Amino acid sequence: MPSLPSHARVVIIGGGIVGCSVAYHLAKRGCSDVLLLERRRLTCGTTWHAAGLVGQLRATQNLTRLAQYTTQLYEGLERETGQATGFRQVGSIAVAASEARFEELRRGASMARCFGLEVQILSPGEARERWPLLSTQGLVGAVYLPKDGQTNPVDTTQALARGARSGGVRIVEDVAVTAIRSARGRISGVATTHGEVRADAVVNCAGMWAREVGAWAGVSVPLHAAEHFYIVTQPIPGLPASLPILRDADACSYFKEDTGKLLVGWFEPQAKPWGEAGIPENFAFDQLPADLGHIEPMFAQAMHRVPALESAGVQVFFNGPESFTPDDRYLLGEAPELHGMYVAAGFNSIGIQSAGGAGKVLADWIVDGHPPFDLWDVDIRRCAPFQRNRRYLRERTVETLGLLYAMHWPFRQAESARGVRKSVLHDRLAAAGACFGEVAGYERANWFAAAGTAARYEYSYGRQNWFAASAAEHQAVRERVGLFDQSSFAKFVLKGSDVAAVLGRICANDVDVPVGRVVYTQWLNERGGIEADLTVTREAEDAYLVVTSGATQTRDFSWLCRSIPAGAHALALDVSSAYAVLGLMGPRSRDLLATLTDTDLSTAAFPFATSRIIDLGYARVRASRITYVGELGYELYIPTEFAQSVYDAIVAAGHPFGLRLAGYHAIDSLRMEKAYRHWGHDISDEDTPLEAGLGFAIAWDKPGGFVGREALERQRETGLRRRLVAIALERTDRLLFHNEPIWRNGALVGRISSGMFGHTVGTSLGLGYLSNDAAPVSGEWIAAGRYEVEVAAERVAARVSLEPFYDPARKRVTQ
Ligand SMILES: Cc1cc2nc3c(=O)[nH]c(=O)nc-3n(C[C@H](O)[C@H](O)[C@H](O)COP(=O)(O)OP(=O)(O)OC[C@H]3O[C@@H](n4cnc5c(N)ncnc54)[C@H](O)[C@@H]3O)c2cc1C
């Protein structure tokens, strides 16, 4: 009978590769009072049967950094621990069977270069030289990453465990955690099959069990298992052991050499969710029944690409479960629901290649109390509470597995489990031709199809079918007036006699303003990084309304609640569902609104950045003069049940003013021309307001200071080594999305953080940071450069500016 300590600083639940990596890295950080509990044997869940592919290129720079680190770690792990890992740096080749796929691969190659990865673009013939069994029929090109590799997942996990043990970690097998203990919103320990263990932090690394384990503590861990299939052939004579990994995403297939045989796996478009009623308690080193009918179509495609499969004979048909998340990104970090409860789960078939990096940054997070850099893409705080709903997860999982190898089209929308969260105006917008996109389950009108055309995306890397419709919406806002449904905004009310002082510490800007003022501000961490970007409206002496984006609802509310000091008289409430929001934006918005209200809307009576309750139609609504599109305009906060009548009144009155319904793609184009930053893309917790050009929103000398001020003061003294700039392509036929490399005088200096076509400026626009390690990034240094942006491996000349390309003097906003 294993005996457990009564207390450990950190308890890790689960001994798969992820749990062992977290343990290893905690030990490396000097945190050795760690207990890892595994219900059966190490690797017995999903890890033991992984194919062992270790790629490095991910969708963003920081995730690529993590995957790159994993490769470096595995490369040296055997030397360090004495435990063989089977890691081999054989490289990988991704082939393209269409021009669009080749563009995707070339864009990926540009990105890889930008992130410091070695990458080569190959012709089909060159790909075949490196992969002799490849049929080049129908191939357009390929990309080769020489530093990618493969590893033995079981041995690598054992090596991590050995490294952790020698750093002082206790790993105990055959002990299951059965409950999470907490008190006053903080973790206090776990119950196990062998007694209680108190703990300061608990890490849920329970793989496909993690959703249930989280639920014990009221923590949402939205993941669902799906069946994942591969086969292993009989030995193929002459198969080189040095064969790179081969990926043919158009055939949904990957191929790897495996002791003289080929392992061939698939990411099929219609997956089979598994374990909906819960993962069986006794599941260990198990596999699921083979389903030959299910894999047959992909098998045929794989044989087309590698004809040797036709005669190779199959030794193993394998089917094993793996966890998938609603957006195909893993779940990492401290859970917003419970202090000290961390999660590392939902690895979407890349847990082996992610484990090294994920374990390292989670260990840093636990020891330092914050992530080491921007991890928003995988941060568990991006999830909405509803996303642990089982039916939602099961239906979404049918699609997410296949999306790994589907075309990663810009603006691509999920097709499964849609229509979950709808604005009360949804049906009206749908009737008006809206094509919806989804953010955390919320359906939002992205664009409106012209009468007689289908409100459906036709994807490409060029101008998609909605380009002209969205351009017309953009133009209406610039020249007349547009109406946006922005009900997905998150809205919080902060009430109490201490709210001005409490919010004053959190906000970098001065929010101790007269009632009726709206303040644009950032919330910073102690390092000066931007945790949130939002507006704060003073509703009363003792009440504020905080408005932020729907995508950051959970994160920002958690930050707000955790920032209220114990004993302060301040209560935060999430009132997002209580209000619909309409954005009435454009030079004629005031005239239109004036037909529906008695309120004096003149600039003298109702200036920019003020807010008041007005009569509108039959309702009373909060109107705030604020904009994210760079025009005169009003955000209208309408109690939900009044929203339809207010919307109808505005639309009925709109015709003489040229009112047009507009969607989020138009917002993106409009805000890009104004260089308005978007949190999550252009600004994050690793960027400071000074670097981001948001110094105008810092109230340096306000009484009581604010969180992050000292860090900003230090940065102000030392000067900035990176700065956000606006970028415009000199050619109008190429589109910017994100991560395209930026070159200055032939040297790589940054990448696009977000991009969109600017219809008034008339070209593709982007934002991006320019870095210079040698000296501060001054206005002169920026102006002296000759710039190019690399789009799909081709460099396009560009203009760069610290000012927005549209209305830099802000005349249109304040008129
Ligand atoms: C067929 C297949 C092929 C794959 N190929 C690749 C690949 O090539 N490359 C790649 O990067 N990834 C691959 N993956 C994905 C990879 O295997 C997983 O992402 C990874 O193994 C997940 O590791 P984990 O530690 O999160 O989960 P697991 O390995 O499942 O570990 C979780 C552990 O938690 C334990 N546990 C659960 N509940 C409790 C409890 N209450 N108390 C104590 N312990 C508990 C379980 O017993 C289990 O051992 C593949 C997956 C499959 C299915």
The ligand as an ORCA input file, in Angstrom:
! r2SCAN-3c Opt
* xyz 0 1
  C      -3.639      7.202    -31.962
  C      -3.009      8.447    -31.430
  C      -1.855      8.930    -32.012
  C      -1.260     10.093    -31.534
  N      -0.114     10.560    -32.117
  C       0.472     11.697    -31.647
  C       1.661     12.198    -32.248
  O       2.165     11.631    -33.195
  N       2.206     13.334    -31.761
  C       1.668     13.990    -30.715
  O       2.197     15.036    -30.327
  N       0.547     13.518    -30.108
  C      -0.049     12.390    -30.550
  N      -1.189     11.923    -29.968
  C      -1.759     12.663    -28.844
  C      -1.048     12.334    -27.534
  O      -0.952     10.975    -27.374
  C      -1.810     12.964    -26.376
  O      -2.095     14.313    -26.643
  C      -1.024     12.884    -25.101
  O      -0.597     11.579    -24.861
  C      -1.851     13.385    -23.953
  O      -1.122     13.218    -22.785
  P      -1.780     13.484    -21.390
  O      -0.707     13.346    -20.375
  O      -2.536     14.752    -21.442
  O      -2.905     12.361    -21.243
  P      -2.794     10.828    -20.827
  O      -1.643     10.155    -21.431
  O      -4.115     10.209    -21.078
  O      -2.532     10.912    -19.276
  C      -3.549     11.208    -18.346
  C      -3.338     10.310    -17.152
  O      -4.164     10.713    -16.081
  C      -4.494      9.582    -15.343
  N      -5.667      9.906    -14.514
  C      -6.919     10.216    -14.958
  N      -7.722     10.445    -13.903
  C      -6.969     10.308    -12.798
  C      -7.260     10.411    -11.403
  N      -8.487     10.725    -10.973
  N      -6.271     10.190    -10.519
  C      -5.020      9.881    -10.960
  N      -4.701      9.746    -12.266
  C      -5.664      9.969    -13.164
  C      -4.769      8.547    -16.410
  O      -4.678      7.235    -15.907
  C      -3.694      8.870    -17.434
  O      -2.551      8.076    -17.273
  C      -1.824     10.768    -30.436
  C      -2.986     10.280    -29.859
  C      -3.576      9.127    -30.344
  C      -4.813      8.632    -29.717
*
